[in-house]
Each structure stands twice: as C-alpha cells, then as structure tokens.
Amino acid sequence: MTSATKDLVVRFTPAEHQVLSRTGAGTALGDALRHYWVPALLSEEVADSPSAPVRVRLLGEDLIAFRGADGTVGLLAEHCIHRGASLWTGRVDHTGIQCVYHGWTFDTSGNCVQNPTCPALVSDERVRQPSYPTAEVGGLVFAYLGVGTPPSLPDLGWAQVPDSARFVSKRLHSCHWLQALEADIDSAHVAYLHREDLLAAGTPHTRAMIEHTDPDFCVERCEAGLSIAAIRHLPTGNDYVRINHWLAPFYTVVPADNPEGLLGIHAWVPIDDESCWVYGFTWTVRGDLTAEQRERFRRGVAGIYAELLPGQYLARRNPANNYEFDRHAQQCGTHWSGVAGNQEQDDIITASMGPAYDRSRERLVPTDAAVIATRRTLLAMAHDVERGVGAGSWPGATGLGYDLPSVFIEVGGGQDWHEAATAAMRVKQAAAVPAGERK
C-alpha cells in the first residue's frame, strides 16, 4: 500500500505527542516497544567471562549486565531485591553476581543461588532478582523487556557475516530516540545540512540531491516497516531515486554511495525519554573489512559513524563542547551547518530541538512523508496496546530480515523504480564470498 501526504500541512495533536514521547513501562508506546528485542549493549562491554557488571538503562529502566562464567550475559534490575543496594557494586564470580551488602548472590537469570542471611530462601521465587532474557549475536547483546514468549531475533545483515566482515559501534545522543531517528528517514534535509559533504563527493547522486531540494516521496508499507523513496525528476526526463527504510521499531537503513559494496544500518534505542543510544553496523558480503575501512569508521569519516572520545561511547563533538561549532567555517562555506562530520551535523540539529520537542508545534509538509508515516505506524501500535490487541500484525513483530534494497538509482521516465532498485541491490552484493571461503 502506498501512502502519500495529501494535505500540504500536517499536524500532530498534543495527545499524540504524549503517546509518541513516552517509552517507560506501562505506557502505550513503551509497552509496544517491549514486544521487540531491544539492542541492550555491545558484546565488548562485557568481554570477559565472568565480567564486571555494567550499568544499562533501557526504556527508562535501570539495569545491570554481566557475563557469567558460562559465557551467558545476564541482565538484571540494578537494585537488589533485598534492600535496594546497587548491584553495580557487586562481585561477579563463577556462581553469579553477589551483592556486597549482605552477600545475596544471583545467577544470570536472577535466581538466588546463595543467601547467607537466610539460607532457606535459596532458589525461592520470592527473592528472585528481576531479570530479562538476553540473546547475543553479531557483537550485540539484545534484551527482551516484554512479557510472554519473545519473537524471533532480528535477522539483520551484520549478524550474518563473521566478525572480520563487520564493524559495530555506538554513541550516546542527548535527545528523544524518535527525534533522532527521524533525521535518518528524511531525505529532504541532506541538500542543506550535509551540503558541503555532498559537494565534496561530487557524484551524480549527490549533485541530484543538491539541485533538487523538493523531491516527491513514495512511502510504502512493507513487512518490516516502511520503504521510503525520494524521487527527484531530472531535466533529462529520468528520475533519480534514493531509497531507504525504517525497520520497526528501532532501525533505519540509509543508502551508502560507495563502490566497496558496504552495507549499513543504524539502531536508535531509547535510554529514557530524553536520550538514546545510536548504534551503527557496517558489513560486507565481499570478504573481510580492511584495516583502512575500520580506521575510517573509528574516525567518523564514513557516513553512519561519529569519532568517539578515547575509551568512551561519546562523540568527540558533543553537547559539552557545542559539537565544536565553527561560525567561521559556516560563514565561509566550509560547513553549511558549522559542524564537521555527517553524524555530528544530524546530532547538533536534533539535540538543538531540546530533549523531546513538542510535535504538536510542528508544521509537517509533503517532504516529511516518511516522518508522518513512521509516527502514524507507532501510534497505531500504541493504540493496539491500549485496546488489548496483540502485536501479530505489527511490522517486524515476528522477526526482521534484511532483504530490502537501499540504494541510489537513476531510472528512465516511467520505469518502475521497484524493479530497478532490486536489481541494483543484487549488483551491490554480487561479489559475495561464500561463508566457507572467508578467512
């Protein structure tokens, strides 16, 4: 089904804004998001076995993660069920994590396995530490914060290749997760916010984006979420089409204009209602990533990454230093935005709106079609939660797969861009090396 924005100006109500803004347990959208596996932390954060505990805040819940002696990652409520001491201070050994206040010890599933102050309560459900199921794949630990049986794990591209063929990272971002995500599905802003980057690239695709600032949008529902085509009509009669995707509820797929066949996905994960984690995943089906490519990603040269401060998951350009905003560079044309780095440019703008901008104050126009469709999909999911309707019909609710074309293409006037995009995606992956032949 194709959806279009027929009204010239679209507005969301204050009530809709409130639903979209809240992700905590017991809220309509928060409970909807809990029907999905949530990216919780990188495997490298709990690399040792057993590992020291790390704090994890997800959808407003304070948790701790640790890797047990058997390699399993546990995700428990941070505060001990006994007297509320933080388990971040706990000792991890072969039995589990031990609260240093009274010695109560919990395994990775939250079972009380030692209780020096009341031995009769060992394995008693009444003193089980609240915990969530986890699953680890592709350098990422997922958590299921919902009730009932979890759905299938997302079957996304980076998890289908060996470690040598993927790069995974994350950074902290100081605004609401959806506010940040929406920049990735907004093809209209790139001609302005990222103007100098496009000029420097100098490809036919980037020139088309600069020269045609009011593309037509075709937003189509798919099994996993939305497919978004920004169509720019060229003087030659051809159409330039930029296709990306929203994979419900956390993921965006943005086309990369690179000759290396690299593929990439972002995940936008709510920490709470005012901040989020931005995960980046890049992979190749053409063998291994090179050392030079990995260094580009670390330095934030590639489009979906920002350069991080040493030993931190925080961008070097961040709110504390005003993203190293350079007014002179802005005025002389070095950077339209005054900020270097594709991701940092998005970050300063989405954070500048405040932690969670009031969506009822916005005036959305046809080039915001993807933003409108994404919000309406999330609102429909939240409404289902309020009515007690199951998640079976939600996009990606039974598991996600990555088989959607995310490309730049030029097609002849009247040519079906769907077929051209699928063919272009096949070419992009044509040099795949069978898994058994990879080093």
N, C-alpha and C positions, 0 to 999 in steps of 0.2 A: 504494500500500500504506500502510495506517495503522499506525503503531507507538504503543503505549501502554506506560507503565511499570506493570507488573502488581505488581511487588514494592514493598512500602511503603518499603523502604530498599535502595538500590543502592550498591555499592562497586566501585571500580576497583582492580586489583591493582598492586603496586609495579612489576611488569614493564610493565604497560600505561601507567603514569605515565611511565616512562622513554621509551617509544616516543613518547608524545604531547609530551614535553618537548624532544626534540632535533630541530633543523632543519638542522644542518650537512650539508655534502656527505658522502655515504657512509652517512648514517643513513637508516633506512627511511622515516620521515615526511619528512625533508628531501629525499630523492630524489623522493618523491611530489609534494611541493610544487613541485619543479623541472619537473614536467610542465606547469605552467601559466605563463602570462605573469604576471610579478610587477610590481606598481607599484614603480618604482625611485626616481623623483624628479619634482618639478614642472617643467614646461617653463620656468617663470620662473627657476629656479635656474641655467639655462644660457641666458639670454635672448639674449645677444649672439652674433653669428656672425662670426668664431670667438669662443668664450667661454673664460674662465679655467676650469681644472679644479676640480671639487668632489669632496670625498670622499663615497662612497656605501658604506654597509655593509649588505649584504643576506644573510640566512640565514647569518650568520657569516663571510661573505666580504668582504674589504676591497678595494674597487674605486674607480676614479675615473671621473667622467663629464665630457665636454666636448663642445661643439658645434663641428663643423668649419666651414670656410669655405663649404662647400656646404649648410650647414644641418642635416646629419646629426648625430645625437648618438651619440658613441662611449662604450662602457662597457668599460673595460679593467681588468685586475688592477692594483692600486695600485703594486706594486713591480716595477721594471724588470727584465726578464728577463736583462739583462746582469749587474748586480752588486747588484740589490735596492734601489736608491735609490727613494724615493717619487716617483712621477710627479705627485703633487700640487704639487711644486715646479717642475714642467715649464713650458716656454714653449709656448704654442699660437700657430701661425701658419697660413698658407694650406696648408701641407703636412701638418700634423698636430700632435702633441704631442711636444716634444723634451725628452729627459732632460737636465737641466743638468749631470749628472756627466760624461758622455762624448759628448753630442750625438746619441745614437741617437734617431731620430725615427720615430714610429708614426702611421699614419692611424687613422681611426675604427673600422676593422675589425681593427686590431692588426698590420697589415703593416708591416715595417721598410722605410721609404722612404728613409732616409738613415742611413749608418753611417760616420762619419768615421774611426773607428779600424780598421775592416775593411770597406772598400767592397765586397769580393767577396760579402759576406753580405746585401747589399740584396735584399729580396724572398725571402730564403731562409726556408723554413718553420721551420728550426731556431731562428731568432731572432724568430719571430712572437710578439708580446706577447699573452698570453691575453686573450680578449675574449668578449663575449656579444652576441647580436643585440638590437637595440632597435627599438621602434616608438613613434611619438608620435601621440597622438590626444586631443582634448578637454582640452588643458592638462596632460597627464600623459605621462611617458616610461615605457613598460613595458620590462622586460627578460625574456629567456628564458634561464634558467640551466640548462636541461636539455640532453639530448643528442638528436640526431636532428632531424626537422622540427618546428618549433613548430606548435601548434594555431592555429586562428583566434583573432584578437584578441577580447577580450570586447566585445560589442556592447551596452554599457550606456547608459542614458538620457542621462547628461550629455554623452556624446560624440556624440550625435545632434542636438544643437542648437548654434547659433552661440555664440561667446564671450559675446555680450551677454545670453544667456539662461541662463548657468551661473555658479556660484561654486565654486572649488576651493581647498582649503587642507589643511594637515597640521600635526600636532603630535607631539612626542616623548612617549612614555609609558614609565614605568620598571617594566615587568613583562612577562612572557611574553605573546606575541601572543594565544594562545588564551584565557588567563586574562582578558585584557582584552575580547576579542571576546564571551565568554560573557555578559557583562552586557547586551549588546545583544539577545540572544535569550532573555532571562529576563524574561518579563512579570510575574512574581510580585513582584519587588523594588520595582517602581515605586511601590506603595502606601505604602512605608515610606521608602526612600532619597530619593525625589523628592516626598514628601508635600505639602510647602508649595507647590511648583510646581503640583501638581495642584489643590490647593485654590484657588490664585490664578486658575487658568484657569477654573474654575467651569463647565465644560461637562458635559453628561450623560455623556460618555465618561469624563472624569476622575473624576466623582463615582462612577461604577460601579466604577472601579479601586480607589478608596479604601474603598468599602463592602464589596467582595467580594475578600478577600485570598487565597482558595484556589480559583482558577479551575481548571476542567477543561482539560486540554491535549490537543489533537489534533495530532500531528506526522506529516506526510505527506511521503514522498519524491517529489521532482519531478526533472525532467531536469537542473536546475541545482543542486540541493541538497536543501533541506528547506523546506517551508511549515509555519508554526507558528501555530496558532490557540489563543488563550487564551479560554475560554468562561466567562462569568460569568452565572449564572442569576438573573434579576431577579424581584422579588416580583410583577410584572405577568404573569409567565408567559413573557415574552420573554427572549431571550438577547442579551447584549452580547458581541460577538466582536472581539477585537483580533488582527489578522493581520500577521505579519512573516515574514521569510525569511532563511535562510542560503544564500548562493550560493557554492558551493565554489570554492576553499577560504578566500578572504580577505574576502568581502563580507557585509555584513548590511544588510537593508532594514527600517527601522523606520517604522511609520505616523506621519505628522505630522497633528495635529489642527488644520489651518489652513484658512481659507476662500480662500486665494490659489492653491490648486492646485499648491503647491510639492511637488516630489518630491526624495527624498534617499537617499543610500547612504553607508555607511561602508566603508572598506577597512582591515584590520588586518594590517600587513605586518611579519614578523619582521626585526628588525635582527640579533639573535642570540637566544640562548635566555633572555635576561633583560630585553630591551627591544624596543620595536616603534614603528613609525610608525602613527599614526591619521590616515587621510585622510578628509576629508569632501567630498561632492559634492552640491550642490543645483542644481536646474534647474527650468525651467518650460517648458511647451509652449503657454503663453498669451502669447507675445510676448517681451518683454525683462524681466529683473530690474530693479527700480528702484534708485536710489541709496540710498534708505532701507532697502530689504531688504539690500543689500550691507553697509551700515553695521551693521545688526543682526547679521549673520553675523560681521563682524570683531570686534564687541564681545562675541560669545558669547551673545547673547540668544536666538538660535534654538537648538533642541534639540541639533543634532549638532555644534556648534562650541564651542570654548573661546576666551576672549580671549587673544591671544598677546602676548608681550613685543615691543616695537618691534624690527623687523629680525631677529627670531628665530622659529624654529619650535618654540617652547617656551611653554606656557601661563603666563599671569601667575601663576596659582595653581598651584604646583608643589611637588615634594618639598622644595626648598631652603627654602621658607617655610611648610612644613606645610600647603600649599594654603590659606593664610590662615584656618586653622581658628579658629572663634569659639565658644568654650564658652558664652558668654553668649547668643549667638544660638540655640544649640542648646537651652539650658535654657528660654528664654522663648518658644520656638516659632517663631522667625523662620525657622530652617532645622533640620529634623529631624536632619540629618547634621552640622550645624555648619559647612558649607561652602556657599558660593553657587555657582550655576551647575550646570546639569544634567550636563554632561560632567565637570566637576571633581568632582562628587559620585561619579560612577562611578569616576573616576581614583583618588581617595583610597582608596576601598574595595578596588579590585582591586590597587593597589600595596601596600596595608597587609598583604596576604597574603604579601608577600615577592616576590622576583623570579620565582620559579616554585614555587608551593605544591605540596606533595606530595599529589596527587589521591587516593592510597590512604588518606589520613586522613579524607577527606570521607564524609559520610553523605547521599547524594542521595535525594530524595523525589519523589513524583509531579509536583510543580510544577517539577522540574528536568528534565522530559522532553526539552526541546529540547537542553539541555546534554548529556544522556546520548546522544541520537541523533546529535548532531554528533560527539561523541568516538568513538562506535562506527563512524561512517562513515569518519573519519580513520584509525582503527585498521585497518579493512578495507582501505583504500588502502595503508597501510604494509605490511600482511600480503601484499598482492599484489606489492609491490616485493620483499619477501623471497623470494617464491616464483617471481619472474621473470615474473609475469603482467602483460600490457600494461594501459595506462590507458584503453582504449577504453570500458569500462563505467563509469568513474568519473563522478560528477556534474560537468557542465560541462567535461569533459576535451576536448571537441571545439569549445569556444567557448561563451560565455554570452550570453544575450539577456535583456533586461529586459521581460517582459510579464506579470509576476505581480502580482496585486492585493495591496497593502499598505495596509490601511485599518482604521478603526474602523467597525463597523456594529452596528445593533440589528435582530435578526430575530425573527419570530414563533416561538413554541414549535413545534418540529418542522420549521421551514423549513430548507431546505438552505442553509447559510451560504456554500458554494462559489459558487452562482449569485448570491447577493446580493452577495458580495464582488466578483465580476467585473463586475456591473452598476454597483456603486458606483465602481469604478476607472474605468469608462468615463465616468461623470458627472464624476469628478475631472479628467479630461483633455478634457472635451467642448469647451472653448473654445479648442482648439488653433488656432494661426495657421499656415497653410501656410508652409513654409520660404521660398518665393519672395517672400512678402509681409512677411517680417521685415526690420527695418531693419538 
